[in-house]
Amino acid sequence: MEKLKLQASKREVLGKKTRFLRRQGVTPAHLFGHGLDSLALQCDTPTLQRTIARAGMTRIIALDVEGDKNPRSVFIREIQKEPRSGALLHVDFYQVKMTEKIKFDVPIVLTGEAPAMKEKGRTISHSLTSLSVECLPDDLPPQIEVDLSLLEEVEQAIFVRDIVLGPGVTVLDEADQMVVKVSEVREEVEEVVEAVVAEEELEAEEGAEEIAEEGEEAGEKAEEAKEE
């Protein structure tokens, strides 16, 4: 997959003054990485937004920093936005070496339709939303697709061990971890009802015991009063 390209320039405006950059359509950013001094940068906001939409957090970007001879291979590590408006506030880039393996959490995307879901009263439980992997930057998948069409029967599940990735990608999660499963909704309801009934019975028993204890205490006090 071809690298996305993005231009950036070194930033001299720091701290609270960066709000003036944002008003001019410029987003402050930072570049950091293993054995690399943090570098303050700035990018054109509309261009950066388009790059974020295409790259996400798992696609390599060729970051062309003004004054550098060669582009830097980076990932987007963190995106900060204004909570109400969603306006872009700040972006962190992480520089990698193409010859060194990296560890990343890659999002799991469910595709297709499960034949087992054609019957009513069934639900799909999505237990794992990302997979932790280790590989060279060029081998990093942008997402991991899990095909639901494999789920033909109720109670059938897909586990980490069932996911096949490229030869250069090592999965770090436990093989027996469940990713997705088809279950009967009715069973879940029955379990909840049984739990509620059991709790009510326990409360009733405890209440009966308290009444019995109170009766015993009252009887003992009555006996003591007679003896006096």
C-alpha positions in Angstrom: 0.0 0.0 0.0 1.3 3.4 -1.0 2.2 5.8 1.8 0.1 8.9 2.3 2.0 12.2 2.1 1.7 15.1 4.4 3.7 18.4 4.6 4.6 20.0 7.9 6.8 22.9 9.1 8.6 23.5 12.3 6.6 25.5 14.9 7.8 28.4 16.9 4.5 29.4 18.4 4.0 27.4 21.7 1.7 27.2 24.7 -1.6 29.2 24.8 -0.5 31.2 21.7 -1.3 28.3 19.5 -4.9 29.3 19.5 -3.9 32.1 17.0 -2.5 29.4 14.7 -5.9 27.5 14.7 -7.7 30.7 13.8 -5.5 30.9 10.7 -6.3 27.3 9.7 -3.1 25.8 11.1 -3.0 22.9 13.5 -0.2 22.5 16.0 1.5 19.1 16.2 4.3 17.2 17.8 6.7 14.6 16.4 8.3 12.1 18.7 9.8 8.6 18.6 12.2 6.1 20.1 15.5 7.9 20.6 14.2 11.0 19.0 13.9 14.5 20.5 10.3 15.9 20.5 9.8 18.3 17.6 7.1 21.0 17.5 5.4 21.1 14.1 2.4 22.7 12.4 0.2 21.5 9.5 -2.5 23.0 7.3 -5.7 22.0 9.0 -7.9 21.0 6.0 -5.0 18.9 4.5 -4.3 17.3 7.9 -8.0 16.4 8.4 -8.1 14.7 5.0 -5.0 12.7 5.9 -6.4 11.7 9.3 -9.6 10.4 7.5 -7.6 8.2 5.2 -4.8 7.1 7.5 -6.5 6.5 10.8 -4.1 5.3 13.5 -2.6 2.4 11.6 -1.4 3.6 8.3 2.1 5.0 7.6 2.4 8.6 6.5 5.4 10.1 4.7 5.8 13.3 6.7 7.7 15.9 4.8 9.1 18.4 7.4 10.3 21.6 5.9 14.1 21.7 5.9 14.5 17.9 6.0 16.2 16.1 3.1 13.9 13.0 3.3 10.4 12.4 4.5 9.9 10.7 7.9 7.8 7.5 8.3 5.2 8.3 10.9 1.9 7.1 12.4 -0.7 9.2 14.0 -0.5 8.5 17.7 -3.0 10.9 19.3 -5.7 13.3 18.1 -7.1 16.0 20.3 -10.4 17.7 19.4 -12.6 20.3 21.0 -15.4 18.3 22.8 -18.3 20.4 21.6 -17.5 21.4 18.1 -15.1 18.5 17.2 -12.6 21.1 15.9 -9.1 19.8 15.5 -6.8 21.0 18.3 -3.6 19.0 18.2 -2.0 15.9 16.7 0.9 13.7 17.8 3.0 11.8 15.2 5.2 8.9 16.1 8.2 8.2 13.9 9.3 4.7 13.2 12.2 2.9 11.5 11.1 0.7 8.6 13.6 -2.0 9.6 12.4 -2.3 13.2 9.3 -4.2 14.4 6.6 -2.3 16.2 3.7 -3.3 18.4 0.2 -1.9 17.6 -3.4 -2.5 18.5 -5.3 -2.9 15.2 -9.1 -2.5 15.1 -11.2 -5.5 14.3 -14.0 -4.9 11.7 -16.9 -7.4 11.4 -17.9 -8.1 7.8 -20.6 -10.2 6.1 -23.7 -11.7 7.7 -24.0 -14.6 10.1 -26.4 -17.3 8.8 -27.1 -18.2 12.5 -28.7 -14.7 12.9 -31.5 -15.5 10.5 -33.5 -17.0 13.4 -35.2 -14.7 15.8 -34.1 -14.4 19.4 -30.4 -14.4 18.7 -27.7 -11.9 19.3 -24.0 -11.3 18.4 -21.5 -10.7 21.2 -18.4 -8.7 20.0 -16.0 -9.4 22.8 -12.7 -8.2 21.3 -12.6 -5.0 19.3 -8.9 -4.9 18.5 -6.0 -7.2 18.1 -2.5 -6.6 19.5 0.2 -7.4 16.8 3.9 -7.1 16.3 5.4 -6.6 12.8 7.5 -4.3 10.6 5.7 -1.0 9.7 5.2 -2.0 6.1 3.4 -5.2 7.2 1.0 -3.5 9.6 -2.7 -4.1 8.5 -4.9 -1.0 8.7 -7.7 -3.2 10.1 -8.4 -6.8 10.7 -11.6 -8.1 9.0 -13.5 -11.0 10.7 -16.1 -12.7 8.4 -19.4 -13.4 10.2 -20.6 -15.7 7.4 -18.6 -18.4 9.2 -21.1 -18.4 12.1 -23.7 -20.9 10.8 -25.0 -22.2 14.2 -26.1 -20.7 17.5 -23.4 -20.8 20.2 -20.7 -20.9 17.4 -17.8 -18.5 18.0 -14.7 -17.1 16.3 -11.5 -17.0 18.4 -8.2 -15.3 18.0 -6.7 -18.5 16.8 -9.1 -18.5 13.9 -7.8 -15.2 12.5 -5.1 -15.6 9.8 -2.8 -12.6 9.1 0.3 -12.1 6.9 3.4 -14.2 7.5 5.3 -11.2 9.0 2.6 -10.4 11.5 2.7 -11.9 15.0 -0.5 -11.9 17.1 0.2 -11.1 20.8 -3.3 -11.8 22.2 -4.1 -15.2 23.7 -5.2 -17.7 21.1 -8.2 -18.8 23.1 -9.7 -15.3 23.5 -13.2 -15.1 21.9 -13.7 -12.4 19.3 -17.4 -12.8 18.4 -20.2 -15.3 19.2 -23.8 -16.0 18.3 -26.0 -16.6 21.4 -29.7 -17.2 22.2 -31.2 -14.0 23.8 -33.7 -16.3 25.6 -31.0 -18.0 27.6 -29.7 -14.7 28.8 -33.1 -13.6 29.9 -33.7 -16.8 31.8 -30.4 -16.5 33.6 -31.3 -13.0 34.7 -34.8 -14.1 35.9 -33.3 -17.1 37.8 -30.8 -14.8 39.4 -33.5 -12.3 40.5 -35.7 -15.2 41.8 -32.7 -16.6 43.7 -32.0 -13.2 45.2 -35.6 -12.7 46.2 -35.7 -16.2 47.8 -32.5 -15.4 49.7 -33.9 -12.1 50.9 -37.1 -13.8 52.0 -35.1 -16.5 53.9 -33.0 -13.8 55.6 -36.1 -11.8 56.5 -37.7 -15.0 58.0 -34.5 -15.6 60.0 -34.6 -12.0 61.3 -38.2 -12.4 62.3 -37.5 -15.6 64.1 -34.5 -14.1 65.9 -36.6 -11.1 67.0 -39.3 -13.6 68.2 -36.7 -15.5 70.2 -35.4 -12.3 71.7 -38.9 -11.3 72.7 -39.6 -14.7 74.2 -36.4 -14.6 76.2 -37.3 -11.1 77.5 -40.8 -12.4 78.5 -39.3 -15.3 80.4 -36.9 -13.0 82.2 -39.8 -10.7 83.2 -41.7 -13.7 84.6 -38.7 -14.8 86.7 -38.4 -11.3 88.1 
